């Protein structure tokens, strides 16, 4: 098999949640650039339309759909409708997510005796429940063709303690990892693969865009990474294409960190310093 054949996704249909910015936009871009038809789901209608128009002008086949992934019936309708219009669903990027409030490293409001339970519940709804429901709705379409790749966005904060992140975020991302593992075992007889990408700190809009306007927060994240910087969203595209394409045909049930080496080292010492 040639390199081109290994990564050939021409004609595939991909669903991407949280597609209007950040990692979801990167997933949409790499799939579209390699010939897939991409159904882009996001709540931000203006950004969704802008990026979909840009990709279409570049010759890609994209379909923007505005929705809140926490709206289960709207999510079901979007996925079933895409399958009906395009005749197949090959890949799901279950990516939509929110921060769920501050962590203990940046605010006492994130501490276990102070965190906001409403923000926690919203993070679980978006990061975990919507991910599971998106998986639930694509699976019948994938089973019908005995083929599919499900890729969920987890986090290194779901793998280890990460005080810079809030309880809603770490709890939901840890749960996503085990959901993916269980789904991989269940769906293997249908040749449906399920994997999780666990990003470290990427320069995205999560947390209300703090990384774009607060250098001190950027430094906190950069300090956790041996490469000493945050990643650009383009840097996730290679891994995404691997998992979505025939090149990843024997990868399932995996959780793959892409984190500049962050999980290779212990949690930062300056967390302890803050409470000394």
N, C-alpha and C positions, 0 to 999 in steps of 0.2 A: 504493500500500500504506500503510495507516494505521500509526501507532506501535504499536498493539496487535498488528497482524498481523506487523510486523517482528520483534517479540520473543515471538511466540506459540510456546510449547513444550508446550502442553497435550497430555497423552497420550503424550508422548515418554518413552522409557525411558533413564535415565542410570545408568552404572556409575561409582562414585567409590571409588578406593582411598585408604587413609589417611583415612577419612571420620569418625572419632570425635573429631577435634580439629582446631584450627588451620585451615589453608586448605581441607583436605578437608571439614571440617564446614561451612565457609562455602559451598563449592561445592554441597554437599548441600542446605543451607538455601535457597539462591537458586533451585535447580532445583525443589525441592519447593514453594516458595512460588509459583512460576509454573506449577504444574500438571503437572510431570513426575513420573513414577514413578521413585523413586531407590533403587538397590541400593547399600547402604553396606557397604563391606568394610574391616575393620580387625582388628588383633590384640588390641586392648584391649576385651574383651567387656563389661565393666561400663560403660564410657563409651559404647560403641556402643549398648548396650541403652537407656541413659538418654536419649541424644539421639534415638534412633529413636522411643522412646515419646513424647517431647515433641513431635516433628514429627507423629506420628500423632494426638496429642491436638489438634493445631492443624488437623487435617483433611487432612493430606498422606498420600500413599501411599508408604511407605518399607519397605524390606526389609533388615534388618541381617544380615550374614553374617560370623562370626568366621573369620579366616584370616591366615596369614603370607604376604604376597605373594611371598616368596622360595620358597614351596612351589609349584612350577610346576603340579603336577597338581591341587592344591587350587584354584589360581587358574583353571585351565582349567575345572574342574567348576563353579565358582561362576558363571563367565561363560556357559558353555553352559546351565547350569540356569536362569539368569535369562532368557536368550533363549527357552528352551522355555516357561517359565511366563508370560512377558509377551508373547511373540510377536514381539519386535523389540528391537534395541538401536540407539538413535539417537546416543548420545553416550557417550564415555569420558573421564573425568577421571583420567589416570594420574598420581596425585599423591603416593602414599606415598613417604616419604623420611626419611633420617636424616642427622646431621651428619658422621659419619665421623671424629670426633676433633677436637682443637683445631687452630687455625691458628697460624701463626708469630707473630702479633701478640699473642696472649694466653699462649702457653706455648712454651718451647723444645722440649717434647715433640712439637710439631707441625712442627718443622723437617724439612727433607728428609733430613737424616742421623739423624733420631730417630723419625720418625712410625711409628705402629703398623700393620704390614702387615695384621694381622687385621681391624682397624677399616676399613682401606682396602678390603679385599675385601668386607666386609659392606656398606659404602656402595655399592660397585659392584653388588653383588647386588640391593640394595633399590632404589637410585635409578636404575640403568640397566637391568640385566637384567630386573627385574620390570616396569619400564615397557615395555620392548620386548615382553615376553611378553604383557602385557595387551593391547597393540596387536595382536599376532599373533592372539590368541584372539577379539577382537571383530570383526576384519576380515571373516571369512567371513560373519558375520551381517549386516554392513553391505553387503557386496557383493551379497548376495541381494536387497536392497531398493534397491541403487544409491543409497545415501544414508548419510551418517554424519559425525560431527564428533569428532575425536580431539584432546584438549587435554592436553598434558603439562606438568607443573610443572618448569620449569628453574630458573634463578636468574641474577641479574646476575653471580654468581661463575662462571658458565659462559661469560660474555661477555668478562670482563676479569680481570686478576689481582686477587685479593681476599685479602690476607694474614690477615684475621680468620677465614677458613674453612680447614678442613683439606684435605689433598691428595685424600682420597677424595671429598669433596664437590665440589670444583672440577672434578676429572676426570670424575666421573659426570655432572654437570650440563652440562658442555661437550659430552659425548658425546650426551646426550639431545637437545640442540639439533640436532646433525647428523642423528640418527636421524629426528627430526621432519621436517627438510627433505627427506631422501631419501624418507620415506614419503609426503609430500605429492606429490612428483613421480610416484611409482609409482601412487598411489591416485586421482589426479585423474580418470582415465577412468571410474571408478565413482562419481564425484561424492562421494567421501569426502575431507573436508578434514582436514588435520593441522596444528596450530599449537602453539607453546609459549608459555606465560606465564613471564616471567622476573622474579620478585619481587625487590625489594630487602628491607630489613629489616622484617619484620612481627612483631608480638607473638604468637608461637606457642610451643609446647612443644619445638621442635626443640633439640637439644643438652642434653636432660635438664631442660628448664625453666629454664635459667639466666637467661633474660630476665625471668622473673617474680620472681627473688630476688636478683639481683646488679646493683644500680644502675650500677656501674662498667662492666659489659658493655653495658648499655643505652646508656650515654653513648658508648661506642666506636662502636656502630652509628649512633646519632643524629648523631654528628659527621661521618659520611660522606654525610649527606643534606642537600641545600639547604633542604628544609622543616624540618630540625632536629628530627625526631621519628621514632619508629617508627610504622608503619601498624597500624591495627586490621584484623582479618580481614574485617570487613564491607566494607572499602574495595576488596576484590578482586571483589566480587559483580557489579558492572556489567560489567567486562571478561569475566568468565566467562559471563554471560548473552549478551553480544554474540557470543562465539565459538560458543556452543552453539545459537544461534537463527538464523532466516532473515536477521536483520540482518547476520550475518557471512558471508553466502553466497559472497562473492568473496575471502574471507580464507583463504589456505592457504599453508603453507610459511613462515609468519611467526614471528618471535620478538619478543614484545612486552614490553618492560620496564615494570614498574609499581613505581617505586622512589623517588618523591619527588624525582627529579632527580639521583639518585646517578650514573648513567652519563653525565651531562652534564659532570661534573667529573673531574679527575684523581684518582688514588689519594691518600688522605690523607697529608699530610706527616708526621704524627706516627709513622708506621711507620719512616720514615728516622730520626727523632729517637731512637727506641727503640734503634737500633743505632749511634748516633753514638759 
